[in-house]
Amino acid sequence: MNQGLSIAIITKNNPQKLARCLQSIHQQTVKPHAVLVVDNDKNKTAFPVIKLFQKKLPTIVYIYKPNTTVPNARNVAIAECDTAIIGFTDDDCVLDPSWIKEVLLALTNNGALYVIGKSLLFNPENFIAQAFQTRYAYWLSYELKKHSGIPSPYLMDTKNVTYKKSSLMNNHICFDPAFQISGYDSADTDLGFQLASKKIIGIYNPRMMVYHQETPTLSLLIKKAYYRGMLAMRLSQKWNLKGEFIHLPDRRIFYFIRRTKLWPAEFRAMLKD
């Protein structure tokens, strides 16, 4: 097996953002061994983008898997990967130029089997996106402090994570398609619990950064929260959780709405961290 790194991207009808993501991979200070693009769109909208980047990224692999779940598409990428390390990011992400460099340093110097990075906001001018990012930043900080800097299963996030492939294959760990509902999935969180059940520990590297374009409208934010809530219930049932997904100050909708006026200030504070 090649000892390098492959980056996997699952995409569906998002060619412009996919091109932006691939351009950020092309601009890496350390180049990947391969880029695996799994096209989940029956219309093959990713294919023309792949053709454009074949000279910039000589080893770019197009995998056509229409109408499958995102968890299954990730499993396909793992199966197709022939390197020791596989990283995942989303098609609407932009990678910091030193992303691959930081991945390799972390996995080499710390003996970790997976690394979770820091996700920043690509569209910080949007208030709704700020709100979502603020909640994410709070959750990240809370979980890291609770577990002495070691990422918990709740922080597993396929827009910015890398694994030693052996840690998945040797333990028969894969993404579970049961954790996708209506295009939303928490199979990455479930995979985090699978890793934890096998005593596999990773690290958090804040220098491994991506910029993610978050949900820009209130209706989409509510829809996303609704399906994420349903998926949290499934996760709670499978892993015998007792309300760990609930942020206690936000349990009552009145307090949640009242706190929205604090979101911009919280977001600015988060940027300073």
MIDOSE-1310 file (N, C-alpha, C; in nm, 2 decimals, decimal comma, always signed):
residues 273
mnqg	+0,08/-0,12/+0,00/+0,00/+0,00/+0,00/+0,09/+0,13/+0,00; +0,05/+0,22/-0,08/+0,12/+0,35/-0,09/+0,11/+0,42/+0,05; +0,22/+0,48/+0,10/+0,22/+0,54/+0,23/+0,17/+0,69/+0,23; +0,13/+0,73/+0,11/+0,08/+0,87/+0,10/-0,06/+0,89/+0,15
lsia	-0,12/+1,00/+0,10/-0,25/+1,04/+0,15/-0,34/+1,06/+0,03; -0,47/+1,01/+0,04/-0,57/+1,04/-0,06/-0,68/+1,13/+0,00; -0,74/+1,22/-0,07/-0,85/+1,30/-0,03/-0,97/+1,26/-0,10; -1,08/+1,23/-0,02/-1,21/+1,18/-0,08/-1,31/+1,29/-0,07
iitk	-1,39/+1,32/-0,17/-1,49/+1,42/-0,17/-1,62/+1,35/-0,23; -1,73/+1,36/-0,16/-1,86/+1,31/-0,21/-1,93/+1,44/-0,26; -1,98/+1,43/-0,38/-2,05/+1,55/-0,44/-2,17/+1,51/-0,51; -2,27/+1,61/-0,52/-2,39/+1,59/-0,59/-2,44/+1,72/-0,64
nnpq	-2,44/+1,74/-0,77/-2,49/+1,86/-0,84/-2,44/+1,99/-0,77; -2,31/+1,99/-0,76/-2,25/+2,11/-0,70/-2,12/+2,14/-0,77; -2,12/+2,16/-0,90/-2,00/+2,16/-0,98/-1,91/+2,29/-0,95; -1,97/+2,40/-0,92/-1,89/+2,52/-0,90/-1,82/+2,52/-0,77
klar	-1,89/+2,47/-0,66/-1,82/+2,46/-0,53/-1,72/+2,34/-0,54; -1,75/+2,24/-0,61/-1,65/+2,13/-0,62/-1,52/+2,18/-0,69; -1,53/+2,26/-0,79/-1,42/+2,32/-0,86/-1,34/+2,41/-0,76; -1,41/+2,49/-0,68/-1,34/+2,57/-0,58/-1,26/+2,48/-0,48
clqs	-1,32/+2,37/-0,44/-1,26/+2,28/-0,34/-1,13/+2,22/-0,41; -1,15/+2,17/-0,53/-1,03/+2,11/-0,60/-0,92/+2,21/-0,62; -0,96/+2,33/-0,65/-0,85/+2,44/-0,67/-0,77/+2,45/-0,54; -0,84/+2,44/-0,42/-0,77/+2,46/-0,30/-0,68/+2,34/-0,27
ihqq	-0,71/+2,22/-0,32/-0,63/+2,10/-0,31/-0,51/+2,12/-0,41; -0,53/+2,17/-0,52/-0,42/+2,20/-0,62/-0,32/+2,30/-0,56; -0,36/+2,39/-0,47/-0,27/+2,49/-0,41/-0,21/+2,44/-0,28; -0,22/+2,32/-0,25/-0,15/+2,26/-0,13/+0,00/+2,27/-0,14
tvkp	+0,06/+2,30/-0,02/+0,21/+2,30/-0,02/+0,27/+2,16/-0,03; +0,19/+2,06/+0,02/+0,23/+1,92/+0,00/+0,12/+1,86/-0,08; +0,15/+1,79/-0,19/+0,04/+1,74/-0,28/-0,01/+1,61/-0,23; -0,13/+1,58/-0,26/-0,19/+1,44/-0,22/-0,14/+1,34/-0,32
havl	-0,14/+1,21/-0,28/-0,11/+1,11/-0,38/-0,23/+1,10/-0,48; -0,35/+1,11/-0,43/-0,47/+1,10/-0,52/-0,58/+1,18/-0,46; -0,68/+1,22/-0,55/-0,80/+1,28/-0,51/-0,91/+1,19/-0,56; -1,00/+1,14/-0,48/-1,11/+1,05/-0,51/-1,24/+1,13/-0,51
vvdn	-1,31/+1,15/-0,62/-1,43/+1,22/-0,63/-1,55/+1,13/-0,66; -1,64/+1,11/-0,56/-1,75/+1,02/-0,58/-1,87/+1,10/-0,62; -1,92/+1,08/-0,74/-2,03/+1,16/-0,80/-2,16/+1,09/-0,76; -2,24/+1,16/-0,68/-2,37/+1,10/-0,64/-2,48/+1,14/-0,72
dknk	-2,45/+1,21/-0,84/-2,55/+1,27/-0,92/-2,57/+1,19/-1,05; -2,69/+1,15/-1,08/-2,72/+1,07/-1,20/-2,68/+1,14/-1,33; -2,68/+1,28/-1,32/-2,65/+1,36/-1,44/-2,50/+1,38/-1,46; -2,42/+1,32/-1,37/-2,27/+1,33/-1,38/-2,22/+1,47/-1,39
tafp	-2,27/+1,56/-1,30/-2,23/+1,70/-1,31/-2,09/+1,72/-1,26; -2,03/+1,62/-1,19/-1,89/+1,64/-1,15/-1,79/+1,61/-1,26; -1,84/+1,53/-1,36/-1,74/+1,48/-1,46/-1,67/+1,59/-1,53; -1,74/+1,69/-1,58/-1,67/+1,80/-1,65/-1,57/+1,87/-1,56
vikl	-1,60/+1,88/-1,43/-1,50/+1,95/-1,34/-1,38/+1,86/-1,33; -1,40/+1,73/-1,32/-1,28/+1,64/-1,31/-1,19/+1,66/-1,43; -1,25/+1,67/-1,55/-1,17/+1,68/-1,67/-1,09/+1,81/-1,67; -1,14/+1,92/-1,61/-1,07/+2,04/-1,60/-0,95/+2,03/-1,51
fqkk	-0,95/+1,94/-1,41/-0,85/+1,94/-1,31/-0,75/+1,82/-1,34; -0,76/+1,75/-1,44/-0,67/+1,64/-1,47/-0,53/+1,68/-1,49; -0,50/+1,79/-1,54/-0,37/+1,84/-1,55/-0,31/+1,90/-1,42; -0,40/+1,96/-1,35/-0,36/+2,02/-1,22/-0,34/+1,92/-1,11
lpti	-0,43/+1,82/-1,12/-0,42/+1,70/-1,02/-0,41/+1,58/-1,10; -0,29/+1,53/-1,14/-0,27/+1,42/-1,23/-0,34/+1,29/-1,18; -0,35/+1,27/-1,05/-0,41/+1,15/-1,00/-0,55/+1,19/-0,94; -0,64/+1,21/-1,02/-0,78/+1,24/-0,98/-0,87/+1,13/-1,03
vyiy	-0,94/+1,07/-0,94/-1,02/+0,95/-0,98/-1,17/+0,98/-0,97; -1,24/+0,96/-1,08/-1,38/+0,99/-1,09/-1,45/+0,85/-1,06; -1,54/+0,85/-0,96/-1,62/+0,74/-0,92/-1,77/+0,77/-0,93; -1,84/+0,71/-1,02/-1,98/+0,74/-1,05/-2,07/+0,64/-0,97
kpnt	-2,14/+0,70/-0,86/-2,22/+0,62/-0,78/-2,35/+0,70/-0,76; -2,44/+0,70/-0,86/-2,57/+0,78/-0,85/-2,67/+0,71/-0,75; -2,74/+0,80/-0,69/-2,86/+0,75/-0,61/-2,82/+0,66/-0,49; -2,70/+0,67/-0,44/-2,66/+0,60/-0,32/-2,66/+0,69/-0,21
tvpn	-2,65/+0,64/-0,09/-2,64/+0,73/+0,03/-2,50/+0,79/+0,04; -2,49/+0,90/+0,11/-2,36/+0,96/+0,13/-2,27/+0,86/+0,22; -2,32/+0,80/+0,32/-2,24/+0,70/+0,39/-2,18/+0,59/+0,30; -2,27/+0,54/+0,22/-2,22/+0,43/+0,12/-2,12/+0,49/+0,03
arnv	-2,14/+0,61/-0,02/-2,04/+0,67/-0,11/-1,90/+0,69/-0,04; -1,90/+0,72/+0,09/-1,78/+0,73/+0,16/-1,71/+0,59/+0,17; -1,79/+0,49/+0,20/-1,74/+0,35/+0,20/-1,68/+0,31/+0,07; -1,74/+0,36/-0,04/-1,68/+0,33/-0,17/-1,54/+0,39/-0,19
aiae	-1,53/+0,52/-0,14/-1,41/+0,59/-0,14/-1,30/+0,52/-0,06; -1,33/+0,47/+0,05/-1,24/+0,39/+0,14/-1,19/+0,27/+0,06; -1,29/+0,20/+0,00/-1,25/+0,07/-0,07/-1,16/+0,10/-0,19; -1,18/+0,22/-0,26/-1,10/+0,25/-0,37/-0,96/+0,31/-0,34
cdta	-0,95/+0,36/-0,22/-0,83/+0,42/-0,17/-0,71/+0,32/-0,16; -0,60/+0,35/-0,22/-0,48/+0,26/-0,21/-0,36/+0,32/-0,14; -0,40/+0,42/-0,05/-0,29/+0,48/+0,03/-0,32/+0,45/+0,18; -0,21/+0,47/+0,26/-0,22/+0,44/+0,40/-0,32/+0,54/+0,47
iigf	-0,33/+0,66/+0,42/-0,41/+0,76/+0,48/-0,52/+0,81/+0,39; -0,64/+0,82/+0,44/-0,75/+0,88/+0,36/-0,82/+0,99/+0,44; -0,83/+1,11/+0,37/-0,89/+1,22/+0,43/-1,02/+1,25/+0,36; -1,12/+1,31/+0,44/-1,25/+1,35/+0,38/-1,27/+1,50/+0,40
tddd	-1,32/+1,56/+0,30/-1,37/+1,70/+0,31/-1,50/+1,71/+0,22; -1,58/+1,82/+0,24/-1,70/+1,84/+0,16/-1,67/+1,92/+0,04; -1,76/+1,90/-0,06/-1,74/+1,98/-0,19/-1,76/+2,13/-0,17; -1,82/+2,17/-0,06/-1,84/+2,32/-0,04/-1,73/+2,37/+0,06
cvld	-1,62/+2,30/+0,07/-1,51/+2,34/+0,16/-1,39/+2,39/+0,08; -1,32/+2,48/+0,14/-1,19/+2,52/+0,09/-1,08/+2,49/+0,19; -0,98/+2,42/+0,14/-0,87/+2,37/+0,24/-0,77/+2,48/+0,25; -0,72/+2,50/+0,37/-0,61/+2,59/+0,39/-0,48/+2,53/+0,32
pswi	-0,40/+2,61/+0,26/-0,28/+2,56/+0,18/-0,20/+2,46/+0,25; -0,19/+2,46/+0,39/-0,10/+2,37/+0,46/-0,18/+2,25/+0,52; -0,30/+2,23/+0,47/-0,39/+2,12/+0,53/-0,32/+1,98/+0,52; -0,27/+1,94/+0,41/-0,20/+1,81/+0,40/-0,08/+1,81/+0,48
kevl	+0,00/+1,91/+0,48/+0,12/+1,92/+0,56/+0,09/+1,89/+0,71; -0,02/+1,96/+0,76/-0,05/+1,94/+0,90/-0,10/+1,80/+0,93; -0,18/+1,74/+0,83/-0,22/+1,61/+0,85/-0,11/+1,51/+0,87; -0,01/+1,52/+0,78/+0,11/+1,43/+0,78/+0,19/+1,45/+0,91
lalt	+0,21/+1,57/+0,95/+0,28/+1,60/+1,07/+0,21/+1,54/+1,19; +0,08/+1,56/+1,20/+0,00/+1,51/+1,31/+0,01/+1,36/+1,32; -0,01/+1,29/+1,21/-0,02/+1,14/+1,21/+0,12/+1,08/+1,23; +0,22/+1,15/+1,19/+0,36/+1,10/+1,21/+0,41/+1,12/+1,35
nnga	+0,39/+1,24/+1,40/+0,46/+1,28/+1,53/+0,38/+1,24/+1,65; +0,25/+1,21/+1,64/+0,17/+1,18/+1,76/+0,12/+1,04/+1,76; +0,15/+0,96/+1,66/+0,10/+0,82/+1,66/-0,05/+0,80/+1,66; -0,12/+0,91/+1,62/-0,26/+0,90/+1,62/-0,31/+0,82/+1,50
lyvi	-0,43/+0,76/+1,52/-0,49/+0,69/+1,41/-0,59/+0,77/+1,33; -0,63/+0,88/+1,38/-0,71/+0,98/+1,30/-0,69/+1,12/+1,36; -0,72/+1,21/+1,27/-0,70/+1,36/+1,31/-0,82/+1,43/+1,27; -0,88/+1,51/+1,36/-0,99/+1,60/+1,33/-0,93/+1,75/+1,33
gksl	-0,97/+1,82/+1,23/-0,92/+1,96/+1,21/-1,02/+2,06/+1,26; -0,98/+2,19/+1,24/-1,06/+2,30/+1,27/-1,14/+2,36/+1,15; -1,27/+2,37/+1,16/-1,35/+2,42/+1,05/-1,39/+2,56/+1,08; -1,36/+2,65/+0,99/-1,39/+2,79/+0,99/-1,50/+2,82/+0,89
lfnp	-1,55/+2,94/+0,90/-1,67/+2,98/+0,82/-1,63/+3,05/+0,69; -1,67/+2,99/+0,58/-1,64/+3,05/+0,45/-1,72/+3,17/+0,42; -1,85/+3,18/+0,47/-1,94/+3,29/+0,44/-1,97/+3,36/+0,57; -1,87/+3,43/+0,63/-1,89/+3,49/+0,77/-1,99/+3,61/+0,76
enfi	-2,02/+3,67/+0,65/-2,11/+3,78/+0,64/-2,25/+3,74/+0,66; -2,28/+3,61/+0,66/-2,42/+3,57/+0,67/-2,46/+3,54/+0,81; -2,56/+3,60/+0,86/-2,60/+3,59/+1,00/-2,64/+3,45/+1,04; -2,71/+3,38/+0,96/-2,76/+3,25/+0,99/-2,64/+3,15/+0,99
aqaf	-2,55/+3,17/+0,90/-2,43/+3,09/+0,90/-2,34/+3,12/+1,02; -2,34/+3,24/+1,06/-2,27/+3,28/+1,19/-2,33/+3,20/+1,31; -2,46/+3,19/+1,31/-2,53/+3,13/+1,42/-2,49/+2,98/+1,43; -2,49/+2,91/+1,31/-2,46/+2,77/+1,31/-2,32/+2,75/+1,35
qtry	-2,23/+2,83/+1,30/-2,08/+2,82/+1,33/-2,06/+2,84/+1,48; -2,13/+2,94/+1,54/-2,11/+2,97/+1,68/-2,15/+2,85/+1,76; -2,26/+2,78/+1,73/-2,30/+2,66/+1,80/-2,20/+2,55/+1,79; -2,15/+2,54/+1,67/-2,04/+2,44/+1,64/-1,92/+2,47/+1,72
aywl	-1,88/+2,59/+1,73/-1,76/+2,63/+1,80/-1,78/+2,60/+1,95; -1,90/+2,63/+2,00/-1,92/+2,61/+2,14/-1,91/+2,46/+2,17; -1,98/+2,38/+2,09/-1,98/+2,23/+2,10/-1,83/+2,18/+2,10; -1,76/+2,22/+2,00/-1,62/+2,18/+1,99/-1,54/+2,21/+2,12
syel	-1,55/+2,33/+2,17/-1,47/+2,38/+2,28/-1,52/+2,30/+2,41; -1,65/+2,28/+2,42/-1,70/+2,20/+2,54/-1,65/+2,06/+2,54; -1,66/+1,99/+2,42/-1,62/+1,85/+2,42/-1,47/+1,84/+2,44; -1,39/+1,93/+2,38/-1,24/+1,91/+2,40/-1,20/+1,94/+2,55
kkhs	-1,27/+2,03/+2,61/-1,23/+2,06/+2,75/-1,28/+1,94/+2,84; -1,39/+1,88/+2,80/-1,45/+1,77/+2,88/-1,36/+1,65/+2,87; -1,29/+1,63/+2,76/-1,21/+1,51/+2,74/-1,06/+1,54/+2,73; -1,02/+1,65/+2,80/-0,88/+1,69/+2,81/-0,81/+1,70/+2,67
gips	-0,88/+1,76/+2,58/-0,82/+1,79/+2,45/-0,83/+1,67/+2,35; -0,88/+1,56/+2,39/-0,89/+1,45/+2,29/-1,03/+1,45/+2,23; -1,04/+1,45/+2,10/-1,17/+1,46/+2,04/-1,26/+1,34/+2,07; -1,39/+1,37/+2,11/-1,49/+1,27/+2,14/-1,56/+1,23/+2,01
pylm	-1,64/+1,12/+2,02/-1,71/+1,08/+1,90/-1,81/+1,19/+1,84; -1,85/+1,28/+1,93/-1,94/+1,38/+1,89/-1,88/+1,48/+1,79; -1,75/+1,48/+1,79/-1,67/+1,58/+1,71/-1,63/+1,52/+1,57; -1,66/+1,39/+1,55/-1,62/+1,33/+1,42/-1,69/+1,40/+1,31
dtkn	-1,62/+1,46/+1,21/-1,68/+1,54/+1,11/-1,61/+1,52/+0,98; -1,68/+1,47/+0,88/-1,62/+1,43/+0,76/-1,59/+1,55/+0,66; -1,62/+1,67/+0,71/-1,57/+1,78/+0,62/-1,42/+1,82/+0,65; -1,37/+1,75/+0,76/-1,23/+1,79/+0,80/-1,17/+1,68/+0,89
vtyk	-1,15/+1,56/+0,83/-1,10/+1,45/+0,91/-1,01/+1,36/+0,82; -0,91/+1,30/+0,88/-0,82/+1,20/+0,81/-0,81/+1,08/+0,90; -0,80/+0,96/+0,84/-0,79/+0,84/+0,91/-0,67/+0,76/+0,85; -0,60/+0,69/+0,93/-0,51/+0,58/+0,88/-0,61/+0,47/+0,84
kssl	-0,60/+0,43/+0,72/-0,70/+0,33/+0,66/-0,70/+0,20/+0,74; -0,59/+0,16/+0,79/-0,58/+0,04/+0,87/-0,67/+0,04/+0,99; -0,68/+0,16/+1,05/-0,77/+0,17/+1,17/-0,91/+0,14/+1,14; -0,95/+0,16/+1,02/-1,09/+0,13/+0,98/-1,10/-0,01/+0,93
mnnh	-1,01/-0,06/+0,84/-1,02/-0,19/+0,78/-1,00/-0,30/+0,88; -0,90/-0,28/+0,97/-0,86/-0,39/+1,06/-0,97/-0,41/+1,17; -1,05/-0,31/+1,19/-1,15/-0,32/+1,29/-1,29/-0,33/+1,23; -1,30/-0,35/+1,10/-1,43/-0,36/+1,03/-1,52/-0,25/+1,06
icfd	-1,47/-0,13/+1,05/-1,55/-0,01/+1,08/-1,58/+0,06/+0,95; -1,70/+0,10/+0,93/-1,75/+0,17/+0,81/-1,86/+0,26/+0,84; -1,90/+0,35/+0,74/-2,01/+0,44/+0,76/-2,14/+0,37/+0,74; -2,23/+0,39/+0,84/-2,36/+0,32/+0,84/-2,46/+0,40/+0,77
pafq	-2,52/+0,35/+0,66/-2,62/+0,43/+0,58/-2,75/+0,44/+0,66; -2,77/+0,37/+0,77/-2,89/+0,39/+0,85/-2,89/+0,53/+0,92; -2,78/+0,60/+0,91/-2,77/+0,74/+0,97/-2,78/+0,85/+0,87; -2,86/+0,83/+0,77/-2,89/+0,93/+0,67/-3,04/+0,94/+0,66
isgy	-3,09/+1,06/+0,67/-3,24/+1,09/+0,65/-3,25/+1,21/+0,56; -3,32/+1,19/+0,45/-3,35/+1,30/+0,36/-3,23/+1,39/+0,32; -3,12/+1,33/+0,29/-3,00/+1,40/+0,25/-2,91/+1,45/+0,36; -2,96/+1,44/+0,49/-2,88/+1,47/+0,60/-2,82/+1,35/+0,67
dsad	-2,70/+1,35/+0,71/-2,65/+1,23/+0,78/-2,56/+1,26/+0,90; -2,56/+1,16/+0,99/-2,47/+1,17/+1,11/-2,39/+1,04/+1,11; -2,37/+0,98/+1,00/-2,29/+0,86/+1,00/-2,14/+0,88/+1,04; -2,10/+1,00/+1,03/-1,96/+1,03/+1,08/-1,96/+1,02/+1,23
tdlg	-2,06/+1,08/+1,30/-2,07/+1,07/+1,44/-2,08/+0,92/+1,49; -2,16/+0,84/+1,42/-2,17/+0,70/+1,45/-2,03/+0,63/+1,43; -1,96/+0,67/+1,33/-1,83/+0,61/+1,31/-1,74/+0,65/+1,42; -1,75/+0,77/+1,47/-1,67/+0,81/+1,59/-1,70/+0,72/+1,71
fqla	-1,82/+0,68/+1,73/-1,86/+0,59/+1,84/-1,80/+0,45/+1,81; -1,80/+0,41/+1,69/-1,74/+0,28/+1,65/-1,59/+0,28/+1,69; -1,52/+0,39/+1,65/-1,38/+0,40/+1,68/-1,36/+0,39/+1,83; -1,44/+0,47/+1,91/-1,43/+0,47/+2,05/-1,45/+0,34/+2,11
skki	-1,55/+0,26/+2,06/-1,58/+0,13/+2,11/-1,46/+0,03/+2,09; -1,37/+0,06/+2,00/-1,25/-0,02/+1,97/-1,13/+0,04/+2,04; -1,15/+0,14/+2,12/-1,04/+0,21/+2,20/-0,94/+0,28/+2,10; -0,99/+0,32/+1,99/-0,91/+0,39/+1,89/-0,92/+0,54/+1,92
igiy	-0,81/+0,60/+1,95/-0,80/+0,74/+1,99/-0,74/+0,83/+1,88; -0,80/+0,95/+1,86/-0,74/+1,04/+1,76/-0,70/+1,17/+1,83; -0,66/+1,27/+1,75/-0,62/+1,40/+1,81/-0,69/+1,51/+1,73; -0,69/+1,62/+1,79/-0,75/+1,75/+1,73/-0,63/+1,84/+1,70
nprm	-0,63/+1,88/+1,57/-0,52/+1,97/+1,52/-0,58/+2,09/+1,47; -0,58/+2,20/+1,55/-0,64/+2,33/+1,50/-0,57/+2,39/+1,38; -0,45/+2,35/+1,35/-0,38/+2,40/+1,23/-0,42/+2,33/+1,10; -0,50/+2,23/+1,11/-0,55/+2,16/+1,00/-0,69/+2,22/+0,97
mvyh	-0,69/+2,32/+0,88/-0,81/+2,41/+0,87/-0,88/+2,39/+0,74; -1,01/+2,40/+0,74/-1,09/+2,41/+0,62/-1,19/+2,53/+0,64; -1,23/+2,59/+0,53/-1,34/+2,69/+0,54/-1,46/+2,63/+0,48; -1,57/+2,63/+0,55/-1,69/+2,56/+0,51/-1,80/+2,66/+0,49
qetp	-1,88/+2,64/+0,38/-1,99/+2,73/+0,35/-2,11/+2,68/+0,42; -2,15/+2,75/+0,53/-2,26/+2,70/+0,61/-2,40/+2,74/+0,55; -2,50/+2,68/+0,61/-2,64/+2,70/+0,57/-2,67/+2,85/+0,58; -2,72/+2,92/+0,47/-2,74/+3,06/+0,47/-2,88/+3,11/+0,50
tlsl	-2,98/+3,03/+0,51/-3,12/+3,07/+0,54/-3,17/+3,01/+0,66; -3,27/+3,08/+0,73/-3,33/+3,03/+0,85/-3,41/+2,90/+0,82; -3,48/+2,90/+0,70/-3,56/+2,78/+0,67/-3,47/+2,65/+0,66; -3,36/+2,67/+0,60/-3,26/+2,56/+0,58/-3,20/+2,52/+0,72
likk	-3,18/+2,62/+0,80/-3,12/+2,59/+0,94/-3,22/+2,51/+1,02; -3,35/+2,55/+1,01/-3,45/+2,47/+1,09/-3,47/+2,33/+1,03; -3,47/+2,32/+0,90/-3,48/+2,19/+0,84/-3,36/+2,10/+0,88; -3,24/+2,16/+0,88/-3,12/+2,08/+0,92/-3,13/+2,04/+1,06
ayyr	-3,17/+2,13/+1,15/-3,18/+2,10/+1,29/-3,29/+1,99/+1,32; -3,40/+1,99/+1,24/-3,50/+1,89/+1,26/-3,45/+1,75/+1,22; -3,38/+1,74/+1,11/-3,33/+1,61/+1,07/-3,21/+1,56/+1,16; -3,13/+1,66/+1,20/-3,02/+1,63/+1,29/-3,08/+1,58/+1,42
gmla	-3,19/+1,63/+1,47/-3,25/+1,59/+1,59/-3,30/+1,44/+1,58; -3,36/+1,41/+1,46/-3,40/+1,27/+1,44/-3,28/+1,18/+1,44; -3,17/+1,22/+1,38/-3,05/+1,13/+1,37/-2,99/+1,12/+1,51; -3,00/+1,23/+1,59/-2,95/+1,22/+1,73/-3,03/+1,12/+1,81
mrls	-3,16/+1,11/+1,78/-3,24/+1,01/+1,85/-3,19/+0,87/+1,81; -3,16/+0,85/+1,68/-3,11/+0,71/+1,64/-2,98/+0,68/+1,70; -2,89/+0,78/+1,71/-2,76/+0,76/+1,77/-2,78/+0,73/+1,92; -2,87/+0,80/+1,99/-2,89/+0,78/+2,13/-2,94/+0,64/+2,16
qkwn	-3,03/+0,59/+2,07/-3,08/+0,45/+2,09/-2,97/+0,35/+2,06; -2,89/+0,37/+1,96/-2,78/+0,27/+1,93/-2,68/+0,26/+2,03; -2,63/+0,38/+2,08/-2,52/+0,39/+2,17/-2,56/+0,41/+2,32; -2,69/+0,40/+2,35/-2,74/+0,41/+2,48/-2,70/+0,55/+2,55
lkge	-2,73/+0,65/+2,48/-2,69/+0,79/+2,53/-2,81/+0,84/+2,61; -2,78/+0,94/+2,69/-2,88/+0,99/+2,79/-2,89/+1,15/+2,77; -2,92/+1,20/+2,66/-2,94/+1,34/+2,64/-2,82/+1,42/+2,62; -2,71/+1,35/+2,58/-2,58/+1,42/+2,56/-2,58/+1,52/+2,44
fihl	-2,68/+1,50/+2,35/-2,69/+1,59/+2,23/-2,75/+1,72/+2,27; -2,81/+1,73/+2,38/-2,89/+1,85/+2,42/-2,80/+1,95/+2,49; -2,80/+2,07/+2,43/-2,74/+2,19/+2,50/-2,83/+2,25/+2,60; -2,81/+2,23/+2,72/-2,92/+2,26/+2,82/-2,97/+2,40/+2,82
pdrr	-2,89/+2,51/+2,80/-2,95/+2,64/+2,79/-3,04/+2,66/+2,67; -3,04/+2,57/+2,57/-3,13/+2,59/+2,46/-3,25/+2,49/+2,46; -3,27/+2,42/+2,57/-3,38/+2,32/+2,57/-3,52/+2,38/+2,55; -3,53/+2,51/+2,60/-3,66/+2,57/+2,58/-3,65/+2,67/+2,47
ifyf	-3,75/+2,67/+2,38/-3,74/+2,75/+2,26/-3,74/+2,90/+2,29; -3,81/+2,94/+2,40/-3,81/+3,08/+2,44/-3,67/+3,13/+2,46; -3,59/+3,06/+2,54/-3,46/+3,10/+2,57/-3,37/+3,09/+2,45; -3,39/+3,00/+2,36/-3,31/+2,98/+2,24/-3,33/+3,11/+2,15
irrt	-3,46/+3,15/+2,14/-3,49/+3,27/+2,05/-3,43/+3,40/+2,12; -3,44/+3,41/+2,25/-3,39/+3,52/+2,32/-3,24/+3,54/+2,30; -3,17/+3,43/+2,29/-3,03/+3,43/+2,28/-2,98/+3,47/+2,14; -3,07/+3,47/+2,04/-3,02/+3,50/+1,91/-2,95/+3,63/+1,90
klwp	-2,99/+3,73/+1,98/-2,93/+3,86/+1,97/-2,78/+3,86/+2,01; -2,74/+3,75/+2,08/-2,60/+3,73/+2,13/-2,52/+3,66/+2,02; -2,58/+3,61/+1,92/-2,50/+3,53/+1,82/-2,39/+3,61/+1,75; -2,41/+3,73/+1,71/-2,30/+3,80/+1,64/-2,18/+3,82/+1,73
aefr	-2,21/+3,86/+1,86/-2,10/+3,88/+1,95/-2,03/+3,75/+1,98; -2,10/+3,64/+2,00/-2,04/+3,51/+2,02/-1,95/+3,47/+1,90; -2,00/+3,50/+1,78/-1,93/+3,47/+1,66/-1,80/+3,55/+1,66; -1,80/+3,67/+1,69/-1,68/+3,76/+1,69/-1,58/+3,70/+1,79
amlk	-1,63/+3,66/+1,91/-1,54/+3,61/+2,01/-1,48/+3,48/+1,97; -1,56/+3,40/+1,90/-1,51/+3,27/+1,85/-1,39/+3,29/+1,75; -1,40/+3,39/+1,67/-1,30/+3,42/+1,57/-1,17/+3,46/+1,63; -1,17/+3,51/+1,75/-1,05/+3,55/+1,82/-0,98/+3,43/+1,89
d	-1,05/+3,32/+1,90/-0,99/+3,20/+1,97/-0,88/+3,14/+1,88
